[in-house]
């Protein structure tokens, strides 16, 4: 068995694929790692480039071609083919730090934790600025019970996570297909079976933001808001259907609260018209009915103010935002 399977979802990333693949090509030892490039029906030269890499490095790189099915579909396919003890998703427009890669291969070879967590860097495509993200308040290299540590740390994002492959395979975990924002499903759906977690401070993943058309661009989120709502509903349903330790339940609840706040921001950022107002009001009513505790936990002043007037002041609040030149988030990191 290999130590690590790197799953690279690849859709129209010809501009970035060389950078994504480069860190693996200079490893002295490749028997412990496999690179699975999942071509998701690309319309550019991504598939052709990937095949060239497979031809040059047949013992390291495997290319899987499939019809377009979205990010979740590529991850599902990658997990199905993965032979590593652990797997890691690295999007085709992102890359990994080579020194951190070498270090983590050594660590993963001797670990048996269900989940392994590292730091990552957010890299601006526009400015080149970097922001280091690490899990704070933990002892690096120490194994914890997830239920004992999860409420003492920040939410662990996809960019930080290595999962044991068998957890996904044995429990038939599948992410939604033809849907954006399934990173949250990747992070949350395995938690029913996660007992142990080990943290490291390596900045392994290099996460690019600011790429044209990126789904975390806020304008793209407005366009794809139904996908975001779909993921939100699935995570809410997942929490309802399973009995978690109190600490894990709070961890999931806090993420749901974050998703709900983002959904409010998406809906509020839409053009000021009757249809936009209707969509916002309907979401607010749905949340009140389905998740009253989350509904009551919302602290966005504009939402609370509009609720107090039964949203009759919607257009006034929108106007005030425009006059004050206040904006919602540019990117959701």
C-alpha positions in Angstrom: 0.0 0.0 0.0 1.2 3.5 -0.8 1.3 6.1 2.0 -0.5 8.9 0.2 -2.8 9.5 -2.8 -2.9 13.0 -4.1 -6.2 13.6 -5.9 -6.0 16.5 -8.4 -9.4 17.6 -9.7 -8.7 19.2 -13.0 -11.1 21.2 -15.1 -9.7 23.7 -17.6 -6.5 24.3 -15.6 -3.9 24.1 -18.5 -2.5 27.4 -17.2 -1.8 26.0 -13.7 -1.2 22.2 -14.2 2.6 22.4 -14.6 2.8 24.2 -11.2 0.4 21.8 -9.6 2.4 18.7 -10.7 5.9 20.1 -10.3 6.5 19.4 -6.6 6.0 15.6 -7.1 8.4 15.3 -10.0 11.6 15.8 -8.0 10.9 13.4 -5.2 13.8 10.9 -4.6 11.3 8.2 -3.5 8.0 7.8 -5.3 7.0 4.3 -4.3 5.0 5.7 -1.3 2.9 8.2 -3.3 0.6 8.3 -6.3 -0.8 11.4 -8.1 -4.3 10.9 -9.5 -5.2 13.6 -12.0 -9.0 13.5 -12.5 -9.9 15.3 -15.8 -13.4 16.5 -15.4 -14.4 17.0 -19.0 -11.9 19.8 -19.6 -12.4 21.8 -22.9 -8.8 23.1 -23.0 -5.5 21.2 -23.1 -5.7 20.0 -19.5 -6.3 16.3 -20.5 -3.6 16.3 -23.1 -1.0 17.8 -20.7 -2.0 15.3 -18.0 -1.5 12.4 -20.4 2.0 13.6 -21.2 2.8 13.6 -17.5 1.4 10.1 -17.2 3.5 9.0 -20.1 6.7 10.4 -18.6 6.0 9.3 -15.0 3.9 6.1 -15.3 4.9 4.9 -11.9 3.9 8.2 -10.2 1.0 9.7 -12.2 -2.3 8.2 -13.3 -4.8 10.1 -15.3 -8.5 9.4 -15.1 -10.8 11.0 -17.7 -14.5 11.5 -17.0 -17.5 13.5 -18.1 -17.9 16.8 -16.4 -19.6 16.3 -13.0 -18.1 19.0 -10.8 -15.7 19.1 -7.9 -17.5 16.5 -5.8 -17.5 14.1 -8.7 -13.8 14.3 -9.2 -13.1 13.7 -5.5 -15.5 10.7 -5.5 -13.7 9.3 -8.5 -10.3 9.9 -7.0 -11.2 8.2 -3.7 -12.5 5.2 -5.7 -9.2 4.8 -7.4 -6.9 5.8 -4.5 -4.5 3.2 -3.2 -2.9 5.3 -0.5 -3.3 4.9 3.3 -4.2 8.6 3.3 -5.6 10.8 0.5 -5.3 14.5 0.0 -7.3 16.7 -2.4 -5.2 19.4 -4.2 -7.1 21.4 -6.8 -5.6 21.7 -10.2 -5.1 25.4 -9.9 -3.4 25.1 -6.5 -0.1 23.3 -5.5 1.8 22.0 -2.5 5.1 23.1 -0.9 7.8 20.6 -1.8 9.6 20.7 1.6 6.3 20.2 3.4 5.5 17.4 1.1 8.7 15.5 1.9 8.1 16.1 5.6 4.5 14.9 5.5 5.3 11.8 3.6 7.6 10.8 6.4 5.0 11.6 9.1 2.2 9.9 7.3 4.2 6.7 6.9 4.3 6.1 10.7 0.9 7.6 11.7 -2.4 5.8 12.2 -4.7 8.8 13.0 -8.0 9.0 11.2 -7.3 12.6 10.2 -4.1 14.5 9.8 -4.1 18.3 9.8 -1.5 20.8 8.5 -1.3 24.5 7.9 -1.7 26.1 4.5 -1.0 29.3 2.7 -3.5 31.6 1.0 -1.8 33.1 -2.1 -3.3 36.1 -3.9 -3.2 35.6 -7.7 -3.4 39.4 -8.1 -0.8 40.6 -5.7 1.3 37.5 -4.7 0.6 38.3 -1.0 0.6 35.2 1.2 -1.3 34.5 4.4 -0.3 31.7 6.7 -3.1 29.6 8.2 -2.2 27.2 11.1 -4.3 25.5 13.7 -3.5 27.2 17.0 -3.7 25.9 20.5 -2.5 22.3 19.8 0.8 20.4 20.3 2.1 19.6 16.8 2.9 15.9 16.3 0.6 14.8 19.1 -2.4 12.6 18.5 -5.7 13.8 20.0 -9.2 12.5 20.3 -11.2 14.6 17.9 -14.1 14.9 20.3 -11.7 16.3 23.0 -10.0 18.9 20.8 -12.5 20.0 18.2 -14.1 22.8 20.3 -10.7 24.2 21.3 -9.6 24.9 17.8 -10.7 26.8 14.7 -12.7 24.9 12.0 -10.5 22.6 10.0 -10.8 23.3 6.3 -10.2 21.0 3.3 -6.9 22.6 2.5 -5.5 21.3 5.8 -6.9 17.8 5.9 -5.5 14.3 5.1 -8.1 11.6 5.6 -7.6 7.9 5.9 -8.8 6.5 2.6 -10.5 3.5 4.2 -12.9 5.8 6.1 -14.4 7.1 2.8 -14.3 3.7 1.1 -15.7 1.6 3.9 -18.5 4.0 4.7 -19.3 4.9 1.1 -19.0 8.6 1.7 -19.9 10.5 -1.5 -19.9 14.2 -2.1 -22.7 15.9 -4.1 -22.0 16.0 -7.8 -22.7 18.9 -10.2 -22.5 21.2 -7.3 -20.1 23.9 -6.1 -19.0 24.3 -2.4 -18.7 20.6 -1.6 -15.5 21.3 0.3 -17.7 21.5 3.4 -19.1 18.1 2.7 -15.6 16.7 2.4 -14.8 18.3 5.8 -17.9 17.3 7.7 -19.4 14.1 6.3 -16.5 11.8 7.6 -16.8 13.1 11.2 -19.1 10.3 12.2 -16.1 8.0 11.9 -13.3 10.2 13.0 -11.8 9.3 16.3 -8.2 10.5 16.3 -6.4 13.5 14.7 -2.8 14.6 14.6 -1.7 18.2 13.8 1.5 19.5 12.1 2.6 23.0 11.5 3.9 22.5 7.9 2.3 24.9 5.4 1.6 22.1 3.0 -1.2 23.4 0.7 -0.8 26.5 -1.4 -4.3 27.9 -2.0 -4.7 30.4 -4.8 -7.4 33.1 -4.6 -8.3 35.7 -7.2 -8.3 33.5 -10.2 -10.9 34.6 -12.8 -14.1 32.6 -12.5 -13.2 31.1 -9.1 -16.2 29.8 -7.2 -15.3 31.6 -4.0 -15.4 34.9 -5.8 -18.5 36.6 -4.3 -20.1 37.4 -7.6 -19.7 33.7 -8.5 -21.4 32.8 -5.2 -24.4 34.9 -6.1 -24.7 33.1 -9.4 -24.3 29.7 -7.7 -26.2 30.5 -4.6 -28.5 27.5 -5.0 -25.5 25.2 -4.8 -24.4 26.8 -1.6 -27.9 26.4 -0.2 -27.9 22.8 -1.3 -24.7 22.0 0.6 -26.0 23.9 3.7 -29.2 21.8 3.7 -27.2 18.6 3.4 -25.0 19.4 6.3 -28.0 20.4 8.4 -29.7 17.1 7.6 -26.5 15.2 8.3 -26.3 16.7 11.8 -30.0 15.9 12.5 -29.7 12.3 11.4 -26.6 11.4 13.5 -25.9 11.4 17.2 -22.6 13.1 17.8 -20.7 13.8 21.1 -21.7 17.2 22.3 -18.4 18.7 21.4 -18.5 17.4 17.8 -22.2 18.5 17.5 -21.1 22.0 18.5 -18.3 22.0 16.0 -20.7 21.1 13.2 -23.2 23.6 14.5 -20.6 26.4 14.4 -19.8 25.6 10.8 -23.5 25.6 9.9 -23.8 29.0 11.5 -21.0 30.2 9.3 -22.6 28.8 6.2 -25.9 30.5 7.1 -24.2 33.8 7.6 -22.6 33.4 4.2 -26.0 32.6 2.6 -27.5 35.7 4.1 -24.6 37.8 2.8 -25.0 36.2 -0.7 -28.7 37.0 -0.8 -28.3 40.5 0.6 -25.6 41.3 -2.0 -28.0 40.6 -4.9 -29.5 43.5 -6.9 -32.2 45.4 -5.0 -35.5 44.2 -6.5 -38.6 42.4 -5.4 -37.4 39.0 -6.4 -34.2 39.4 -4.4 -36.1 40.5 -1.4 -38.5 37.6 -1.8 -35.6 35.1 -1.9 -34.0 36.6 1.2 -37.3 36.6 3.1 -38.0 33.0 2.1 -34.6 31.9 3.3 -35.1 33.6 6.6 -38.5 31.9 7.1 -37.0 28.5 6.1 -34.3 28.9 8.7 -36.7 29.9 11.4 -38.7 26.7 10.7 -35.8 24.3 10.2 -33.1 25.6 12.6 -34.5 27.9 15.2 -31.4 27.9 17.4 -29.3 28.9 14.4 -31.9 31.5 13.4 -31.6 33.1 16.9 -27.8 33.0 16.8 -27.6 35.3 13.7 -25.9 38.6 14.7 -25.6 40.4 11.4 -27.0 43.9 12.2 -28.6 44.4 8.9 -30.4 41.1 9.1 -31.6 41.7 12.6 -32.7 45.2 11.7 -34.7 44.0 8.7 -36.3 41.2 10.8 -37.4 43.7 13.3 -39.5 45.4 10.6 -40.6 42.2 8.9 -38.3 43.1 6.0 -40.4 46.1 5.1 -37.2 48.2 5.3 -35.3 46.0 2.9 -34.9 48.7 0.2 -34.0 51.3 2.7 -31.2 49.1 4.2 -30.0 48.4 0.7 -29.9 52.1 -0.1 -28.0 52.9 3.1 -25.4 50.2 2.2 -25.0 51.9 -1.2 -24.7 55.4 0.2 -22.2 54.3 2.8 -20.4 52.2 0.1 -20.4 49.1 2.3 -19.8 45.9 0.5 -20.1 42.2 1.3 -17.0 39.9 1.1 -14.9 39.9 -2.0 -13.8 36.3 -1.5 -14.9 33.6 0.9 -11.6 32.1 2.0 
